[in-house]
Amino acid sequence: PRYTYMSTLPNTTLATLADVSVEELAEVVSRASWEERLTADDRARLGGLLPFGDDEAERAVALDTVFSCAPVRFGSAVGRAWELLRAGALTAAAAAEREESRRAHDEAVA
């Protein structure tokens, strides 16, 4: 399956987050949440998406960077998630539109 940068969120989650600021989102999407709320399996699965390999020092730097809200090359990961949320890009309709666009592109270049 093709990798997508973000999945869709349930409408109830989108509604709950409608009035959340990026700073408030950063309080929840944090290193503490990563360590305390996720299972070891969740951390391993999500950690596989980050560029740190097996080096524990690189892992710590990568996680601190992701959760710091500091801009890295193209901006903050948490800030980008917040922008996508605000733009409606995480709705089921937006995901269906992206998939249709991908399909049309694949057919056009095939």
Helices and strands as residue ranges (DSSP letters): H 11-16, H 22-28, H 31-37, H 40-47, H 56-67, H 77-86, H 92-109
